[in-house]
Amino acid sequence: MFDAEDVHDRMIHVGIFLGKHSVARFITSYIFRYSNTMLEQSINGITFTNPIGLAAGFDKNAQLTDIIPCVGFGFIEVGSITGRPCVGNPKPRLWRLKKSRGIVVYYGLKNDGCSAIHKRLRSKKYTLPVGISIAKTNDMHTVSTTSAIADYVKAYTTMSKIGDYDTINISCPNAYGGQPFSNPIKLNKLLLAITRVQSQKPIYIKLPPDLTHTEIDVILLVVKKYTVAGFVCSNLTKDRKNKSLRIYDKNIPNHGGISGKVVEELSNQQIKYIYTKTKGKYTIIGCGGVFSAQDAYTKIKYGASLIQLITGMIFEGPQLIGEINKGLVELLYNDGFTHISQAVGKDVL
Ligand SMILES: Cc1cc2nc3c(=O)[nH]c(=O)nc-3n(C[C@H](O)[C@H](O)[C@H](O)COP(=O)(O)O)c2cc1C
C-alpha cells in the first residue's frame, strides 16, 4: 500500500542499520542463512558459497555489503554505478504489478556516482563476492558514443580495484538516448576501450531480454574478440505486449522496464540460447523472475551457473534466499546430482 520507492529507501536504511551491528548480523544470519557444500562453486577464480546473488539495482550505492551475506545471499552486484552522480528520472518511477508479479522500473540509474561509491568501498572487507555493475551517466552529456564510452571507462577505471567482478550494463531500458550499446558497432568500441583498462577482474555483459536470436548472434561475434567471462541474462523487458502481463495490470506507464515473472521466460530462453550456441563457453548469470528454488533450478538446467534476483525477494520476503538454497539441494538430490555444477546446462546439451 506504500509508495514502492519509499519502501525501497526504508529497506536500505534498515539494511545499513543491521549491517553496522555485529549482534544484528549474527541474529540475521542465524534466522536466514542456509549452507551446503553442494552449492559451493569456484567460477572464474571467485568462490561462491551459494549461487543466489542480489541483482544490480537494489543496492545502487553499495550500502548493504555488510548485511547481504547474513540474509543468505552468495554474492551481491552493486550499482549500476556511473561516471558522475545521477539523480535519475522524475518521480514516480517504481510501480508494483501485483497480479503479474513484476515491477515497472523507471529509476534511470540514480546513484551517487563512481567517486563517492569508490570512497565508500575502498577500505571495506567483504565476506562474499561483490560484483560492480557499470553503466553510463543518464543525461544529455552522454548521448554521443564518444562521451558515453568515456563515462563508462571513468566508472570502470575508478572501480577497477574494488570487488571481484564487473558487469557492463548495456541494457538499462531507462537511459537518456536509449540502449545504444547493444548495437554491435558501439559495443565493439565500448569493449575495446574497457578492455584496455588494467583490471584483474572477470567481465560480464548484462543483456536486454528483448533481443532476437540474430541480434544475440551478432553480439556474440563482437564479444568473442575480447576477454569476456560471461553474460547476465537478463535486464528488464520493455515489451508491453508480453504474454505474462495480466489484464489487471495492463494500465501501466509506457516508460520503464518490467521485472519479475514478466521477464522470466525471456530470460530463460536467452540463457538456453546462449548456452547452446556457445556450447557452455561462457559463464551465465541467470536473472529474471526467480521466486522459488524450482525457478532457479530451471535457469541452472538451461545453462546458468549463478542466479540473481530482486523482485522475488520483494514479493516473497528475505527468507526466500535460504528457502531457494535449501530447495536447490533437494532438487539436485532428487535428480541424482551431488553438486550444482553437474546440473548446469543439463536440459540443453
Ligand atoms: C528496483 C529495480 C532497480 C533496478 N536497477 C538496475 C540497475 O541499476 N542496473 C541493472 O543492471 N539492472 C537493474 N535492475 C534489473 C535487475 O537487476 C534484474 O535484471 C531484473 O529486475 C530481473 O530480475 P528480477 O525479476 O529478479 O527482479 C533493476 C531492477 C529493479 C526491480
The ligand as a Tripos MOL2 file, in Angstrom:
@<TRIPOS>MOLECULE
LIG
   31    33     1     0     0
SMALL
NO_CHARGES

@<TRIPOS>ATOM
      1 C1         14.0910   -1.6310   -8.4860 C.3       1 LIG1
      2 C2         14.9860   -2.1640   -9.5510 C.ar      1 LIG1
      3 C3         16.1020   -1.4380   -9.9700 C.ar      1 LIG1
      4 C4         16.9560   -1.9410  -10.9460 C.ar      1 LIG1
      5 N1         18.0760   -1.2420  -11.3030 N.ar      1 LIG1
      6 C5         19.0100   -1.8270  -12.1090 C.ar      1 LIG1
      7 C6         20.2670   -1.2220  -12.3400 C.ar      1 LIG1
      8 O1         20.5740   -0.1400  -11.8280 O.2       1 LIG1
      9 N2         21.1610   -1.8810  -13.1300 N.ar      1 LIG1
     10 C7         20.8800   -3.1010  -13.7060 C.ar      1 LIG1
     11 O2         21.7410   -3.6650  -14.3980 O.2       1 LIG1
     12 N3         19.6730   -3.6910  -13.5100 N.ar      1 LIG1
     13 C8         18.7540   -3.1030  -12.7170 C.ar      1 LIG1
     14 N4         17.5600   -3.7320  -12.4810 N.ar      1 LIG1
     15 C9         17.2730   -5.0120  -13.1550 C.3       1 LIG1
     16 C10        17.5910   -6.1990  -12.2310 C.3       1 LIG1
     17 O3         18.9650   -6.2500  -11.9290 O.3       1 LIG1
     18 C11        17.1700   -7.5180  -12.8960 C.3       1 LIG1
     19 O4         17.8920   -7.6710  -14.0960 O.3       1 LIG1
     20 C12        15.6720   -7.5760  -13.2130 C.3       1 LIG1
     21 O5         14.9170   -6.9460  -12.2080 O.3       1 LIG1
     22 C13        15.1920   -9.0190  -13.3460 C.3       1 LIG1
     23 O6         15.3520   -9.7180  -12.1230 O.3       1 LIG1
     24 P1         14.1400   -9.9130  -11.0640 P.3       1 LIG1
     25 O7         12.9620  -10.3770  -11.8440 O.co2     1 LIG1
     26 O8         14.6480  -10.9440  -10.1030 O.co2     1 LIG1
     27 O9         13.9350   -8.6010  -10.4150 O.co2     1 LIG1
     28 C14        16.6710   -3.2100  -11.5400 C.ar      1 LIG1
     29 C15        15.5360   -3.9210  -11.1400 C.ar      1 LIG1
     30 C16        14.6890   -3.4250  -10.1610 C.ar      1 LIG1
     31 C17        13.4870   -4.2460   -9.7570 C.3       1 LIG1
@<TRIPOS>BOND
     1     1     2 1
     2     2     3 ar
     3     2    30 ar
     4     3     4 ar
     5     4     5 ar
     6     4    28 ar
     7     5     6 ar
     8     6     7 ar
     9     6    13 1
    10     7     8 2
    11     7     9 ar
    12     9    10 ar
    13    10    11 2
    14    10    12 ar
    15    12    13 ar
    16    13    14 ar
    17    14    15 1
    18    14    28 ar
    19    15    16 1
    20    16    17 1
    21    16    18 1
    22    18    19 1
    23    18    20 1
    24    20    21 1
    25    20    22 1
    26    22    23 1
    27    23    24 1
    28    24    25 2
    29    24    26 1
    30    24    27 1
    31    28    29 ar
    32    29    30 ar
    33    30    31 1
@<TRIPOS>SUBSTRUCTURE
     1 LIG1         1 GROUP 0 **** ****
